Amino acid sequence: MKKESGIIEIEIDGKKTRMPEGSSVLEAAKELGIYIPTLCFHEALPPQGSCRVCIVELSIEKNGKKRSWLDASCVYPVSDGLKVLTNSEKVIRQRRLILELLLLRAPGSESLHKLAEKYGARTDRFEPLDKGKPDCILCGLCYRVCNEIIGAHAIGSAYRGVEKEVITPLNVGSSNCIGCRACEYVCPTGAIKIKETAKGIKFERMFDFEITMIECKSCGRRFVSSQYLKRLNGKSGVSEKIYELCPECRRKKFRVSSY
Amino acid sequence: MEQIQEKEKTGIDIKDIKGILKKFHNTSESLIAILQEIQKTFNYIPQESVSETAKYLDIPLHQVYSVATFYKAFSLKPKGRNIIQVCMGTACHVRGAQQILEEIERQIGIKSGDTSEDGEFSLETVNCLGACALGPIMVVNGEYHGNMVTSKVSRLLKEYSKK
């Protein structure tokens, strides 16, 4: 068979697939329907390989010699002749250790415990780490989504090494926050929790400030902030009036009128 | 609220900060140079200067804050009149740097990384000063004091607090 340019053949867990050059091993696995656990990966953002949970065993044969190593599949590009094992004994052993270490930072995270159970990670092997904010594994998804996708620049990282933290600049309530809740949505460990209050929404932990939300004209639920609407201004191309109603009421109203 | 109170306390003139900013190009590459200049002028990075710098360079506030907290050369808390750096590098460590540090901590009554209440001393540790042959070594306001022993600490501290 003639080799096409820009197309790479790769084998994952014995299954072969062809991927465009530059794709990651994780993408190839998804194509094949092979599950690789991830924490710091999100489709909306470029991969960054910070949590290391998605490690796989990679191997390549050259001149009859086989070389194999572990690497994060979300950032490792596919290459010709690359063989991948996603669930070998070595992978499971290392992934277990990674999960045990992550659990020291996020002992209260439900999603992490589920993953830990799956790989037999124990919680009693290491001394708990009394550093950082509860359940935050510093993957960076929250501030990356806030800065790179939403563009609100409300949160960021500060300090370094073991002292690193996700923080609002100067550690005071962020005036840049638009209350979109994207950070809460992408957080893989549930470290960011937001509750609805009488005035709007408030961060239960991680950050300490409240965002005032505007009431829905029909049901009275506070669902959107004025900063959010300002940012949306004109971009959606629909009438401003639509934002006077919360998504539920909007659906009800327009469902009736479309019949 | 907290932020406003903090501002009143520092009593830094915004005009001084703006004067520093004007000396640099308003591109994000100037960020570290600006912070260095502010650190040199005020002996720390006042809160107002963080937001002023962000405004001047037209970059997000969190970016300035990340850089200002990342490097040890920058401090967001006011530094003391005398800055003591104790080397904790391998060579100094095996020659008893820990005892020197503990003796200083005991005498001034502060932990490493803090500033004494009277604003006389700031104590910090560094990982190598590149003068391992003189270890254990400490630096006060840029002056090197090699072959340190705990008995020398008290005299040195007195000398500097007089100056």
Interface residues (C-beta under 8 A of the other chain):
Chain A: Y143 N147 H153 A154 I155 G156 S157 A158 Y159 R160 I167 T168 P169 L170 V172 N176
Chain B: E2 Q3 Q47 V50 S51 P60 L61 H62 Q63 V64 Y65 S66 T69 F70
